[in-house]
Amino acid sequence: MAYNILYWLTFWKYNTIMQIFVKQAKIQGLDILHNISKPIIVVSNHRGRFDGIWIWYYFAKMNRRQLVDMRIVTGESFFKIPILGWYLKKMRCFPVEKGRGLGVLDPMVEALSQGKLVNIFPEGKMQKKPDHRSDAKRGVGYLVWKSKAPVLPIYINYIKRYKYLPVWDMTFKVGELATYNIRSESRLQQYADKILDSVYQLAGK
């Protein structure tokens, strides 16, 4: 019950933010999100603290007749913040602590086996400058290797329009579903790099 209430409160909150604070939005490929078959690993670059919620919002917007059950991989430190930690848990975000090894993602492999959506950021941290890119972490390759689920790349960017006003231009581009045949753990980094490439290739389209 709490999830259903928070679900729709969050949806209308972000819908309102779009109306008021996003002056111009360059949106591509949203039709792909409508009734998309699951399980899916949703991957994106990481430009801001709320990227995962924005991704969830667009999935929810394109599938209003059903609740979108998405697990968002989130840094564990955020769960320690009062109120925010409670909210993240209720919204089914998944805490990940750095340095604990790839096995920490096994609950997400299980979620994929149950037909869920899982959102993960291959770089593992935010990139505040749009022209800056970090190396991919092996975690996304591990999810693909263990689950065999297809991957959906999404590119996000925000540009502040005015120096002293919270008004933004937003880019949100959805790519095509892709499958990767990872045969051994030794190739996780190679495929993680390929998956991250598929995200940044959307920036130029």
Residue frames as a rotation matrix with the C-alpha (Angstrom) as fourth column:
MET 1
0.564 0.826 0.000 0.00
0.826 -0.564 0.000 0.00
0.000 0.000 -1.000 0.00
ALA 2
0.448 -0.484 -0.752 2.79
0.146 -0.790 0.595 2.43
-0.882 -0.377 -0.284 0.92
TYR 3
-0.614 -0.712 0.339 4.50
0.423 0.066 0.904 1.67
-0.667 0.699 0.260 -2.38
ASN 4
-0.118 0.654 0.747 1.35
0.984 -0.023 0.175 2.43
0.132 0.756 -0.641 -4.38
ILE 5
0.809 0.439 -0.391 0.89
0.522 -0.843 0.132 5.78
-0.272 -0.310 -0.911 -2.64
LEU 6
0.141 -0.854 -0.500 4.55
-0.001 -0.505 0.863 6.79
-0.990 -0.121 -0.072 -3.02
TYR 7
-0.445 -0.266 0.855 4.51
0.766 0.381 0.517 5.56
-0.464 0.885 0.034 -6.61
TRP 8
0.242 0.650 0.720 1.80
0.919 -0.392 0.045 7.98
0.312 0.651 -0.692 -7.70
LEU 9
0.843 -0.031 -0.537 2.99
0.257 -0.854 0.453 10.84
-0.473 -0.520 -0.712 -5.48
THR 10
-0.163 -0.983 -0.081 6.45
0.202 -0.114 0.973 10.52
-0.966 0.142 0.217 -7.04
PHE 11
-0.337 0.087 0.938 5.01
0.929 0.192 0.316 10.30
-0.153 0.978 -0.145 -10.53
TRP 12
0.635 0.675 0.376 2.93
0.725 -0.689 0.013 13.48
0.268 0.264 -0.927 -10.20
LYS 13
0.606 -0.523 -0.600 5.79
0.168 -0.653 0.739 15.29
-0.778 -0.548 -0.308 -8.46
TYR 14
-0.470 -0.866 0.174 8.13
0.332 0.009 0.943 14.65
-0.818 0.501 0.283 -11.38
ASN 15
-0.080 0.543 0.836 5.38
0.992 -0.036 0.119 15.37
0.095 0.839 -0.536 -13.85
THR 16
0.881 0.401 -0.250 4.98
0.447 -0.879 0.166 18.79
-0.153 -0.258 -0.954 -12.20
ILE 17
0.165 -0.915 -0.367 8.75
0.132 -0.349 0.928 19.38
-0.977 -0.202 0.064 -12.23
MET 18
-0.472 -0.299 0.829 8.74
0.810 0.225 0.542 18.73
-0.348 0.927 0.136 -15.98
GLN 19
0.397 0.755 0.522 6.02
0.883 -0.469 0.005 21.33
0.248 0.459 -0.853 -16.47
ILE 20
0.968 0.096 -0.234 7.64
0.193 -0.879 0.437 24.06
-0.164 -0.468 -0.869 -14.34
PHE 21
0.511 -0.845 -0.157 11.41
-0.309 -0.351 0.884 23.65
-0.802 -0.403 -0.440 -14.27
VAL 22
-0.360 -0.607 0.708 12.29
0.535 0.488 0.690 21.90
-0.764 0.627 0.149 -17.55
LYS 23
-0.066 0.302 -0.951 12.10
-0.442 -0.863 -0.243 24.58
-0.894 0.404 0.191 -20.22
GLN 24
0.341 0.092 -0.936 13.05
-0.931 0.170 -0.323 22.46
0.129 0.981 0.143 -23.18
ALA 25
0.133 -0.236 0.963 13.24
-0.416 0.868 0.270 18.69
-0.900 -0.436 0.017 -23.36
LYS 26
-0.102 -0.224 -0.969 14.87
-0.970 0.236 0.048 16.68
0.218 0.945 -0.241 -26.13
ILE 27
-0.053 0.247 0.968 13.20
-0.567 0.790 -0.232 13.32
-0.822 -0.561 0.098 -25.76
GLN 28
-0.141 -0.039 -0.989 13.77
-0.942 0.313 0.122 10.39
0.305 0.949 -0.081 -28.12
GLY 29
-0.601 -0.214 -0.770 12.64
-0.304 0.952 -0.027 6.79
0.739 0.218 -0.637 -28.21
LEU 30
-0.616 0.377 0.691 9.99
-0.748 -0.004 -0.664 6.79
-0.247 -0.926 0.285 -25.45
ASP 31
0.369 0.816 -0.444 7.76
-0.906 0.423 0.024 4.48
0.208 0.393 0.896 -27.52
ILE 32
-0.250 -0.558 -0.791 10.28
-0.307 0.821 -0.482 1.71
0.918 0.123 -0.376 -26.85
LEU 33
-0.928 -0.170 0.331 9.34
-0.351 0.101 -0.931 1.85
0.125 -0.980 -0.153 -23.15
HIS 34
-0.105 0.985 0.134 5.65
-0.991 -0.092 -0.100 1.15
-0.086 -0.143 0.986 -23.78
ASN 35
0.817 0.513 0.264 4.70
-0.522 0.852 -0.039 -2.43
-0.245 -0.106 0.964 -22.85
ILE 36
0.047 -0.886 -0.461 8.34
-0.863 0.196 -0.465 -3.44
0.502 0.420 -0.756 -23.16
SER 37
0.736 0.216 -0.642 8.96
-0.010 0.951 0.309 -7.11
0.677 -0.222 0.702 -22.42
LYS 38
0.298 -0.595 0.746 10.85
-0.946 -0.289 0.148 -7.93
0.128 -0.750 -0.649 -19.24
PRO 39
0.593 -0.381 -0.709 13.30
0.545 -0.458 0.702 -8.70
-0.593 -0.803 -0.064 -17.66
ILE 40
0.640 -0.423 0.642 15.54
0.423 -0.503 -0.754 -5.84
0.641 0.754 -0.143 -18.77
ILE 41
0.036 -0.696 -0.717 18.74
0.899 -0.291 0.328 -4.27
-0.437 -0.656 0.615 -17.49
VAL 42
0.850 0.283 0.444 18.37
0.445 -0.836 -0.320 -0.52
0.281 0.470 -0.837 -17.97
VAL 43
-0.002 -0.936 -0.352 21.74
0.950 -0.111 0.292 1.25
-0.312 -0.333 0.890 -18.20
SER 44
0.851 0.285 0.441 22.51
0.412 -0.884 -0.223 4.96
0.326 0.371 -0.869 -18.31
ASN 45
-0.391 -0.861 0.325 25.20
0.408 -0.479 -0.778 7.55
0.825 -0.172 0.538 -17.84
HIS 46
0.229 0.415 -0.880 24.98
0.965 0.019 0.261 9.23
0.125 -0.910 -0.396 -14.44
ARG 47
-0.317 -0.326 0.890 24.61
0.439 -0.883 -0.167 13.02
0.840 0.338 0.423 -14.51
GLY 48
-0.357 0.262 0.897 22.65
-0.673 -0.737 -0.053 13.71
0.647 -0.623 0.439 -11.33
ARG 49
-0.882 -0.054 0.469 21.36
-0.434 0.482 -0.761 12.25
-0.185 -0.874 -0.448 -8.07
PHE 50
-0.113 0.957 0.268 17.89
-0.429 0.197 -0.882 11.68
-0.896 -0.215 0.388 -9.46
ASP 51
-0.574 -0.166 -0.802 18.74
-0.819 0.150 0.554 9.98
0.028 0.975 -0.222 -12.77
GLY 52
-0.983 0.171 -0.065 17.26
0.174 0.984 -0.042 6.68
0.057 -0.053 -0.997 -11.59
ILE 53
-0.350 0.904 -0.247 13.98
0.366 -0.111 -0.924 8.33
-0.862 -0.414 -0.292 -10.65
TRP 54
-0.160 0.263 -0.951 13.83
-0.761 -0.647 -0.051 10.14
-0.629 0.716 0.304 -13.99
ILE 55
-0.844 -0.167 -0.510 14.28
-0.471 0.687 0.554 6.81
0.259 0.707 -0.658 -15.77
TRP 56
-0.798 0.600 -0.060 11.57
0.529 0.650 -0.545 5.29
-0.289 -0.467 -0.836 -13.59
TYR 57
-0.286 0.706 -0.648 9.31
-0.150 -0.701 -0.697 8.31
-0.946 -0.102 0.306 -14.30
TYR 58
-0.369 0.126 -0.921 9.47
-0.911 -0.243 0.332 7.85
-0.182 0.962 0.204 -18.07
PHE 59
-0.943 0.111 -0.312 8.79
0.040 0.973 0.225 4.13
0.329 0.200 -0.923 -17.76
ALA 60
-0.604 0.751 -0.268 5.79
0.525 0.121 -0.843 4.96
-0.600 -0.649 -0.467 -15.54
LYS 61
-0.314 0.464 -0.828 4.60
-0.510 -0.818 -0.265 7.66
-0.801 0.339 0.494 -17.94
MET 62
-0.516 0.041 -0.856 4.61
-0.833 0.210 0.512 5.25
0.201 0.977 -0.074 -20.88
ASN 63
-0.617 0.306 -0.725 2.90
0.209 0.952 0.225 2.46
0.759 -0.013 -0.651 -18.90
ARG 64
-0.683 0.323 0.656 0.22
-0.658 -0.662 -0.360 4.24
0.318 -0.677 0.664 -16.83
ARG 65
0.352 0.909 -0.224 -2.14
-0.708 0.415 0.572 1.27
0.613 -0.043 0.789 -16.72
GLN 66
0.743 -0.160 -0.650 0.28
0.420 0.867 0.267 -0.76
0.521 -0.471 0.712 -14.62
LEU 67
0.861 -0.501 0.092 2.77
-0.371 -0.493 0.787 -0.16
-0.349 -0.711 -0.611 -11.84
VAL 68
0.554 -0.759 -0.342 6.36
-0.304 0.198 -0.932 -0.28
0.775 0.620 -0.121 -13.07
ASP 69
0.969 -0.231 0.090 8.36
0.016 0.419 0.908 -2.58
-0.248 -0.878 0.410 -10.80
MET 70
0.579 -0.806 0.125 11.92
0.022 -0.138 -0.990 -1.29
0.815 0.576 -0.063 -11.15
ARG 71
0.733 -0.490 -0.472 14.94
0.605 0.151 0.782 -1.91
-0.311 -0.859 0.407 -8.92
ILE 72
0.792 -0.481 0.375 17.35
-0.145 -0.746 -0.650 1.04
0.593 0.460 -0.661 -8.98
VAL 73
0.335 -0.767 -0.547 20.90
0.889 0.449 -0.086 0.24
0.312 -0.458 0.833 -7.88
THR 74
0.730 0.065 0.680 21.82
-0.096 -0.976 0.197 3.04
0.676 -0.209 -0.706 -5.45
GLY 75
-0.363 -0.930 0.060 24.84
-0.099 -0.026 -0.995 3.89
0.927 -0.367 -0.083 -3.31
GLU 76
-0.034 0.367 -0.929 24.39
0.806 0.560 0.192 2.58
0.591 -0.743 -0.315 0.22
SER 77
-0.857 -0.392 -0.334 25.30
0.515 -0.657 -0.551 5.94
-0.003 -0.644 0.765 1.79
PHE 78
-0.702 0.645 0.302 22.01
-0.388 -0.701 0.598 7.45
0.598 0.303 0.742 0.57
PHE 79
0.116 0.777 -0.619 20.06
0.242 0.583 0.776 4.90
0.963 -0.240 -0.120 2.62
LYS 80
-0.341 -0.335 -0.878 21.63
0.919 0.079 -0.387 6.29
0.199 -0.939 0.281 5.79
ILE 81
-0.948 0.063 0.311 20.07
-0.070 -0.998 -0.009 9.74
0.309 -0.030 0.950 5.28
PRO 82
-0.672 0.737 -0.067 16.89
0.281 0.170 -0.945 10.18
-0.685 -0.654 -0.322 7.39
ILE 83
0.225 0.906 -0.358 13.63
-0.313 -0.281 -0.907 10.18
-0.923 0.316 0.221 5.41
LEU 84
0.155 -0.225 -0.962 15.48
-0.988 -0.047 -0.148 9.75
-0.012 0.973 -0.230 2.10
GLY 85
-0.854 -0.521 -0.006 16.65
-0.520 0.853 -0.047 6.29
0.029 -0.037 -0.999 3.18
TRP 86
-0.458 0.783 0.422 13.09
0.015 0.481 -0.877 5.33
-0.889 -0.395 -0.231 4.08
TYR 87
0.403 0.624 -0.669 11.82
-0.620 -0.352 -0.702 6.66
-0.674 0.697 0.245 0.77
LEU 88
-0.244 -0.591 -0.769 14.42
-0.960 0.258 0.106 4.76
0.136 0.764 -0.631 -1.25
LYS 89
-0.931 -0.068 0.360 13.56
-0.181 0.940 -0.290 1.50
-0.318 -0.335 -0.887 0.50
LYS 90
-0.104 0.985 0.137 9.84
0.001 0.137 -0.991 1.97
-0.995 -0.103 -0.016 -0.11
MET 91
0.523 0.249 -0.815 10.52
-0.745 -0.331 -0.579 2.76
-0.414 0.910 0.012 -3.77
ARG 92
0.892 -0.092 0.442 12.41
0.151 0.983 -0.101 -0.56
-0.425 0.157 0.891 -4.02
CYS 93
0.567 -0.812 -0.138 15.83
-0.663 -0.351 -0.661 0.91
0.488 0.467 -0.738 -4.66
PHE 94
0.884 -0.300 -0.358 18.70
0.388 0.898 0.207 -1.45
0.259 -0.322 0.911 -3.92
PRO 95
0.793 -0.603 0.083 21.70
-0.559 -0.667 0.494 -0.38
-0.243 -0.438 -0.866 -1.78
VAL 96
0.759 -0.642 -0.108 25.19
0.474 0.658 -0.585 -1.27
0.447 0.393 0.804 -2.97
GLU 97
0.814 -0.568 -0.122 28.31
-0.204 -0.476 0.855 -0.73
-0.544 -0.671 -0.503 -0.89
LYS 98
0.649 -0.636 -0.417 31.54
-0.600 -0.091 -0.795 -0.21
0.468 0.766 -0.441 -2.80
GLY 99
-0.291 -0.946 0.141 34.29
-0.890 0.213 -0.403 -2.75
0.351 -0.243 -0.904 -2.34
ARG 100
-0.013 0.361 0.933 32.10
-0.726 0.638 -0.257 -5.73
-0.688 -0.680 0.253 -1.46
GLY 101
-0.837 -0.406 0.366 32.63
-0.061 0.736 0.675 -7.58
-0.543 0.543 -0.641 -4.75
LEU 102
-0.789 0.495 -0.364 30.35
-0.482 -0.131 0.866 -8.51
0.381 0.859 0.342 -7.61
GLY 103
-0.703 0.504 -0.501 28.31
0.558 0.828 0.051 -10.91
0.441 -0.244 -0.864 -5.48
VAL 104
-0.778 0.422 -0.466 26.59
0.159 -0.585 -0.795 -7.92
-0.608 -0.693 0.388 -3.87
LEU 105
-0.576 0.544 -0.610 24.54
-0.808 -0.494 0.321 -7.72
-0.127 0.678 0.724 -7.09
ASP 106
-0.980 0.157 -0.120 23.15
0.129 0.968 0.215 -11.25
0.150 0.195 -0.969 -6.75
PRO 107
-0.401 0.897 -0.189 19.77
0.406 -0.012 -0.914 -9.96
-0.821 -0.443 -0.359 -5.43
MET 108
-0.052 0.349 -0.936 19.46
-0.698 -0.683 -0.215 -8.01
-0.714 0.642 0.279 -8.68
VAL 109
-0.845 -0.225 -0.485 20.19
-0.501 0.650 0.571 -11.17
0.187 0.726 -0.662 -10.65
GLU 110
-0.803 0.597 0.000 17.36
0.517 0.696 -0.498 -12.79
-0.298 -0.400 -0.867 -8.69
ALA 111
-0.149 0.761 -0.631 15.06
-0.093 -0.646 -0.758 -9.84
-0.984 -0.055 0.167 -9.45
LEU 112
-0.393 -0.061 -0.917 15.79
-0.895 -0.205 0.397 -10.22
-0.212 0.977 0.026 -13.16
SER 113
-0.984 0.027 -0.179 15.00
-0.018 0.969 0.246 -13.93
0.180 0.245 -0.953 -12.95
GLN 114
-0.472 0.861 -0.188 11.58
0.620 0.172 -0.765 -12.88
-0.627 -0.478 -0.616 -11.60
GLY 115
-0.043 0.459 0.887 10.92
0.971 -0.190 0.145 -10.64
0.236 0.868 -0.438 -14.60
LYS 116
0.571 0.223 -0.790 11.77
0.549 -0.819 0.166 -7.28
-0.610 -0.529 -0.590 -13.00
LEU 117
0.715 -0.420 0.559 13.42
0.233 -0.611 -0.757 -4.18
0.659 0.671 -0.339 -14.40
VAL 118
0.489 -0.632 -0.601 16.84
0.749 -0.048 0.660 -3.34
-0.446 -0.774 0.450 -12.98
ASN 119
0.889 -0.215 0.405 18.49
0.061 -0.821 -0.568 0.06
0.455 0.529 -0.717 -13.46
ILE 120
0.523 -0.798 -0.300 22.25
0.653 0.149 0.743 0.31
-0.547 -0.585 0.599 -13.02
PHE 121
0.905 -0.318 -0.283 24.82
-0.408 -0.836 -0.368 2.98
-0.120 0.448 -0.886 -13.89
PRO 122
0.817 -0.565 -0.120 27.85
0.447 0.750 -0.488 1.30
0.365 0.345 0.865 -15.54
GLU 123
0.066 -0.839 0.540 30.27
-0.040 -0.543 -0.839 4.05
0.997 0.033 -0.069 -14.42
GLY 124
0.020 -0.003 -1.000 29.28
0.850 0.527 0.015 3.56
0.527 -0.850 0.013 -10.80
LYS 125
-0.299 -0.111 -0.948 29.40
0.720 -0.679 -0.147 7.27
-0.627 -0.726 0.283 -9.97
MET 126
0.735 0.663 -0.143 28.09
0.454 -0.638 -0.623 10.62
-0.504 0.393 -0.769 -11.14
GLN 127
-0.438 -0.771 0.462 29.76
0.892 -0.311 0.328 12.59
-0.109 0.555 0.824 -13.91
LYS 128
0.134 0.577 -0.805 28.83
0.534 -0.727 -0.432 16.22
-0.835 -0.372 -0.406 -13.31
LYS 129
-0.291 -0.270 -0.918 30.35
-0.583 -0.710 0.394 17.46
-0.758 0.650 0.049 -16.58
PRO 130
0.685 0.724 0.080 28.53
-0.384 0.451 -0.806 16.25
-0.619 0.521 0.587 -19.72
ASP 131
0.654 -0.499 -0.568 31.78
-0.599 0.118 -0.792 15.83
0.463 0.858 -0.222 -21.67
HIS 132
-0.389 -0.798 0.460 33.40
-0.919 0.297 -0.260 13.72
0.071 -0.524 -0.849 -18.95
ARG 133
0.668 0.551 -0.500 33.24
-0.537 0.822 0.188 9.93
0.515 0.143 0.845 -18.95
SER 134
-0.003 -0.634 0.774 34.62
-0.907 0.328 0.266 7.34
-0.422 -0.701 -0.575 -16.54
ASP 135
-0.780 -0.292 -0.554 35.54
-0.497 0.826 0.265 3.74
0.380 0.482 -0.790 -17.22
ALA 136
0.328 0.916 -0.231 32.77
-0.614 0.392 0.685 1.18
0.718 -0.083 0.691 -16.91
LYS 137
-0.341 -0.321 0.884 32.68
-0.890 0.414 -0.193 -1.04
-0.304 -0.852 -0.426 -13.85
ARG 138
-0.918 -0.126 -0.375 32.36
-0.278 0.880 0.384 -4.80
0.282 0.457 -0.844 -14.19
GLY 139
-0.709 0.654 0.264 29.05
-0.140 0.237 -0.961 -4.86
-0.691 -0.718 -0.077 -12.31
VAL 140
0.167 0.813 -0.558 26.89
-0.823 -0.197 -0.533 -4.33
-0.543 0.548 0.636 -15.37
GLY 141
-0.260 -0.341 -0.903 28.75
-0.805 0.593 0.007 -7.13
0.533 0.729 -0.429 -17.17
TYR 142
-0.984 -0.101 0.146 28.16
-0.172 0.739 -0.651 -9.37
-0.042 -0.666 -0.745 -14.16
LEU 143
-0.268 0.960 0.077 24.40
-0.449 -0.054 -0.892 -8.75
-0.853 -0.273 0.445 -14.29
VAL 144
0.290 0.343 -0.893 24.28
-0.956 0.076 -0.282 -9.60
-0.029 0.936 0.350 -17.99
TRP 145
-0.573 -0.631 -0.524 26.48
-0.631 0.747 -0.209 -12.67
0.523 0.211 -0.826 -17.55
LYS 146
-0.962 0.154 0.223 24.43
-0.081 0.624 -0.778 -14.10
-0.259 -0.766 -0.588 -14.70
SER 147
-0.239 0.970 -0.043 20.93
-0.194 -0.091 -0.977 -13.16
-0.951 -0.226 0.210 -15.87
LYS 148
-0.707 -0.098 0.700 21.24
0.634 0.350 0.690 -13.32
-0.313 0.932 -0.185 -19.69
ALA 149
0.331 0.894 -0.304 18.79
0.655 -0.449 -0.608 -10.39
-0.680 0.003 -0.734 -19.73
PRO 150
0.161 -0.226 0.961 18.81
0.878 -0.411 -0.244 -7.87
0.450 0.883 0.133 -22.60
VAL 151
-0.420 -0.456 -0.784 20.17
0.742 -0.670 -0.007 -4.37
-0.522 -0.585 0.620 -22.07
LEU 152
0.539 0.604 0.587 18.41
0.802 -0.580 -0.141 -1.07
0.256 0.547 -0.797 -22.78
PRO 153
-0.543 -0.813 -0.209 20.76
0.839 -0.531 -0.116 1.97
-0.016 -0.238 0.971 -23.04
ILE 154
0.696 0.705 0.134 19.56
0.696 -0.709 0.115 5.46
0.176 0.013 -0.984 -22.06
TYR 155
-0.508 -0.839 0.192 21.45
0.770 -0.543 -0.335 8.75
0.385 -0.022 0.923 -22.32
ILE 156
0.647 0.685 -0.336 20.59
0.761 -0.548 0.347 11.64
0.053 -0.480 -0.875 -19.96
ASN 157
-0.579 -0.805 0.129 21.88
0.761 -0.591 -0.269 15.20
0.293 -0.058 0.954 -19.82
TYR 158
0.595 0.704 -0.389 20.86
0.790 -0.602 0.118 18.42
-0.151 -0.377 -0.914 -18.10
ILE 159
-0.532 -0.697 0.482 21.92
0.722 -0.670 -0.172 21.97
0.442 0.257 0.859 -18.95
LYS 160
-0.072 0.475 -0.877 21.04
0.789 -0.511 -0.342 24.85
-0.611 -0.716 -0.338 -16.64
ARG 161
0.247 0.276 0.929 19.47
0.901 -0.418 -0.116 27.58
0.357 0.865 -0.352 -18.75
TYR 162
0.567 -0.014 0.823 19.85
-0.130 -0.989 0.073 30.51
0.813 -0.149 -0.563 -16.34
LYS 163
-0.437 -0.897 -0.067 22.59
-0.032 0.089 -0.995 31.11
0.899 -0.433 -0.068 -13.78
TYR 164
-0.926 0.025 0.377 20.33
-0.370 -0.262 -0.891 32.03
0.076 -0.965 0.252 -10.85
LEU 165
0.049 0.994 0.094 17.11
-0.987 0.063 -0.148 30.23
-0.153 -0.085 0.985 -11.72
PRO 166
-0.531 -0.227 0.817 16.41
-0.291 0.954 0.075 26.47
-0.796 -0.198 -0.572 -11.40
VAL 167
0.662 0.690 -0.294 15.38
-0.489 0.099 -0.867 26.09
-0.569 0.717 0.402 -15.05
TRP 168
-0.321 -0.819 0.475 16.90
-0.261 0.558 0.788 23.30
-0.911 0.129 -0.393 -17.11
ASP 169
0.262 0.270 -0.927 17.08
-0.951 0.233 -0.201 21.92
0.162 0.934 0.318 -20.61
MET 170
0.052 -0.148 0.988 16.93
-0.536 0.830 0.153 18.14
-0.843 -0.537 -0.036 -20.55
THR 171
-0.149 -0.121 -0.981 18.02
-0.912 0.400 0.090 15.39
0.382 0.909 -0.170 -22.94
PHE 172
-0.134 0.174 0.976 16.62
-0.552 0.804 -0.219 11.88
-0.823 -0.568 -0.012 -22.56
LYS 173
0.020 0.034 -0.999 17.37
-0.977 0.214 -0.012 9.39
0.214 0.976 0.037 -25.34
VAL 174
0.336 0.191 0.922 16.35
-0.475 0.880 -0.009 5.73
-0.813 -0.435 0.387 -25.35
GLY 175
-0.512 -0.616 -0.598 18.32
-0.843 0.228 0.487 3.29
-0.164 0.754 -0.636 -27.49
GLU 176
0.302 0.575 -0.760 17.51
-0.716 0.663 0.218 -0.16
0.630 0.479 0.612 -28.82
LEU 177
0.736 0.005 0.677 17.45
-0.516 0.652 0.556 -3.36
-0.438 -0.758 0.483 -26.79
ALA 178
0.179 -0.743 -0.645 20.61
-0.772 0.300 -0.560 -5.40
0.610 0.599 -0.520 -27.18
THR 179
0.985 0.061 0.163 21.72
-0.146 0.796 0.587 -8.85
-0.094 -0.602 0.793 -26.04
TYR 180
0.164 -0.986 -0.040 25.27
-0.929 -0.141 -0.341 -9.84
0.331 0.094 -0.939 -25.11
ASN 181
0.880 0.088 -0.466 26.60
-0.036 0.992 0.119 -13.36
0.473 -0.087 0.877 -25.01
ILE 182
0.152 -0.827 0.541 29.12
-0.938 -0.293 -0.184 -13.25
0.311 -0.479 -0.821 -22.17
ARG 183
0.568 0.081 -0.819 30.69
-0.176 0.984 -0.025 -16.70
0.804 0.159 0.573 -21.82
SER 184
0.135 -0.575 -0.807 33.14
0.841 0.497 -0.213 -16.21
0.523 -0.650 0.551 -18.97
GLU 185
0.759 0.151 -0.634 33.92
0.573 -0.617 0.539 -13.93
-0.310 -0.772 -0.555 -16.05
SER 186
-0.239 -0.961 -0.139 37.18
0.697 -0.270 0.664 -12.90
-0.676 0.062 0.734 -17.69
ARG 187
-0.643 0.034 0.765 35.20
0.689 -0.410 0.598 -10.96
0.334 0.912 0.240 -20.32
LEU 188
0.243 0.813 -0.529 33.06
0.948 -0.314 -0.047 -8.90
-0.205 -0.490 -0.847 -17.94
GLN 189
-0.118 -0.352 -0.928 35.13
0.244 -0.917 0.317 -5.73
-0.962 -0.189 0.195 -18.37
GLN 190
-0.945 -0.263 0.193 35.15
0.224 -0.095 0.970 -6.03
-0.237 0.960 0.148 -22.15
TYR 191
-0.370 0.887 0.277 31.37
0.788 0.141 0.599 -6.22
0.492 0.440 -0.751 -22.30
ALA 192
0.242 0.396 -0.886 30.88
0.814 -0.579 -0.036 -3.56
-0.527 -0.712 -0.463 -19.64
ASP 193
-0.601 -0.542 -0.587 32.87
0.099 -0.779 0.619 -1.20
-0.793 0.314 0.522 -21.89
LYS 194
-0.892 0.310 0.328 30.69
0.378 0.117 0.918 -2.13
0.246 0.944 -0.221 -24.89
ILE 195
0.022 0.966 -0.257 27.52
0.984 0.025 0.178 -1.50
0.178 -0.257 -0.950 -22.92
LEU 196
0.100 -0.045 -0.994 28.74
0.501 -0.861 0.090 1.91
-0.860 -0.507 -0.064 -21.75
ASP 197
-0.901 -0.430 -0.054 29.73
0.140 -0.406 0.903 2.74
-0.411 0.806 0.426 -25.34
SER 198
-0.533 0.768 0.356 26.14
0.750 0.233 0.619 2.06
0.392 0.597 -0.700 -26.41
VAL 199
0.328 0.608 -0.723 24.96
0.858 -0.512 -0.041 4.70
-0.395 -0.608 -0.689 -23.92
TYR 200
-0.097 -0.446 -0.890 27.32
0.131 -0.892 0.433 7.46
-0.987 -0.074 0.145 -25.02
GLN 201
-0.870 -0.146 0.471 26.71
0.465 0.075 0.882 6.73
-0.164 0.986 0.003 -28.68
LEU 202
0.092 0.987 0.132 23.18
0.995 -0.097 0.036 8.03
0.048 0.128 -0.991 -28.13
ALA 203
0.055 -0.103 -0.993 24.55
0.473 -0.873 0.117 11.47
-0.879 -0.476 0.001 -27.24
GLY 204
-0.755 -0.489 -0.436 25.40
-0.133 -0.537 0.833 12.16
-0.642 0.687 0.341 -30.87
LYS 205
-0.733 0.529 0.427 22.07
0.673 0.474 0.568 10.99
0.098 0.704 -0.704 -32.32
